[in-house]
Amino acid sequence: MSTDPKPIYVTQPYLPPLDEFIPYLEKIWESKWLTNNGPFHQQLEQALSEYLGVEHIALFTNGTIALITALQSLRITGEVITTPYSFVATSHSLLWNGIKPVFVDIDRNTFNLDPAKIEAAITPQTTAILPVHCYGRPCNVEAIEKIADNYNLKVIYDAAHAFGVRDAGGSILRHGDLSVLSFHATKVFNTFEGGAIVCPDAKTKTRIDHLKNFGFVDEVSVVAPGINGKMSEINAAFGLLQLKHVDKALARRKEIDATYRQRLEGVKGIQCMPVDCENEINFAYFPILVEADYSMSRDDLFHKLKDNDIHPRRYFYPLITDFSMYRGLPSAHQDNLPIAVDTAQKVLCLPIFPDLEDEQIDTISRLIAEQ
Ligand SMILES: *Cc1c(COP(=O)(O)O)cnc(C)c1O
């Protein structure tokens, strides 16, 4: 059946050569400093703020704890406007803070929160907007900022997909009040598990640093019910090594994206996302839409690829609003989210990762193109 002996998953973690990691481990063993703002942790914060082109960054144990803490650091309460077309951690971070998510539909071209639909969802209880730069493609940040300014709302970007993404003015992470990254193994840049909050000023970073360390400000003072959100030295060391290889990884992703587009061009009923000429994106995902005029349904194509040991993912299906803890909310109703509902029925994310070979792209594309 399979033309390739090994299964191809939607992503594969990017690992630098193991022998390059050994010197980092030796240093940790020597210093016996395993966590709590150790030397590698400090170095990674410095290196990432330079690489990403942002002023302040606070590392976390994962992106979800970073999201939860970001909301707490700005004392967000009441209702927050967010997208149903994301990974569940986005809206889970609201529930963990006792905040009510209010879902707004997405834009058909970017799959990001549609700014034109935000205003109608604002109530006296609304305190913030939590958009996602879905697939690493920038939200309409200007439009969102304008609404936030008009209604005095905070904006926290879930930038879990948006490592290294830049618009004409610089890092996409500079927008909004805070941006949250994930360094999970499946992401473009990973520390096995990890995450970060990008903050605009030193004062906010200090507050976030307290919150991620149980609320301690010194040996004897605890000022908030903080959590343990710290990144360990081993994860930080791996991040430093990974950072040395990340440009190479991003360049290969760009090639893969271009190859898929070439191979799938003209296949009836298969639609790739439009090429983004305005921003420097990271090619974190390669979503296609399986339209009604394709020869089989999205799910049949999904299973056909699986039968050939190729494992794409239906990101994002089901929608967040389909899960039981959200389904009952008035804003979760299908009629409120027609584009998100339609997209979730059609989308398939194809394998994309730096070690994916051209031959494998050919195999995947051939299976999709033969009708
Ligand atoms: C991965 C991801 C998260 C969660 O990050 P973790 O580091 O896995 O906790 C949050 N939001 C989005 C959109 C993600 O893709």
The ligand as an SDF file (V2000), in Angstrom:
LIG
                    3D

 15 15  0  0  0  0  0  0  0  0999 V2000
   -0.3340   24.7890   21.2460 C   0  0  0  0  0  0  0  0  0  0  0  0
   -1.3590   25.8360   21.4750 C   0  0  0  0  0  0  0  0  0  0  0  0
   -1.6540   26.3220   22.7560 C   0  0  0  0  0  0  0  0  0  0  0  0
   -1.1580   25.6720   24.0200 C   0  0  0  0  0  0  0  0  0  0  0  0
    0.1880   25.6380   24.1740 O   0  0  0  0  0  0  0  0  0  0  0  0
    0.8570   24.5080   25.0910 P   0  0  0  0  0  0  0  0  0  0  0  0
    2.2940   24.9500   25.1230 O   0  0  0  0  0  0  0  0  0  0  0  0
    0.6650   23.1970   24.3990 O   0  0  0  0  0  0  0  0  0  0  0  0
    0.2280   24.5550   26.4270 O   0  0  0  0  0  0  0  0  0  0  0  0
   -2.5260   27.3900   22.8860 C   0  0  0  0  0  0  0  0  0  0  0  0
   -3.1210   27.9410   21.7970 N   0  0  0  0  0  0  0  0  0  0  0  0
   -2.8880   27.4890   20.5600 C   0  0  0  0  0  0  0  0  0  0  0  0
   -3.5640   28.1570   19.4070 C   0  0  0  0  0  0  0  0  0  0  0  0
   -2.0200   26.3960   20.3530 C   0  0  0  0  0  0  0  0  0  0  0  0
   -1.8400   25.9270   19.1140 O   0  0  0  0  0  0  0  0  0  0  0  0
  1  2  1  0
  2  3  1  0
  2 14  2  0
  3  4  1  0
  3 10  2  0
  4  5  1  0
  5  6  1  0
  6  7  2  0
  6  8  1  0
  6  9  1  0
 10 11  1  0
 11 12  2  0
 12 13  1  0
 12 14  1  0
 14 15  1  0
M  END
$$$$
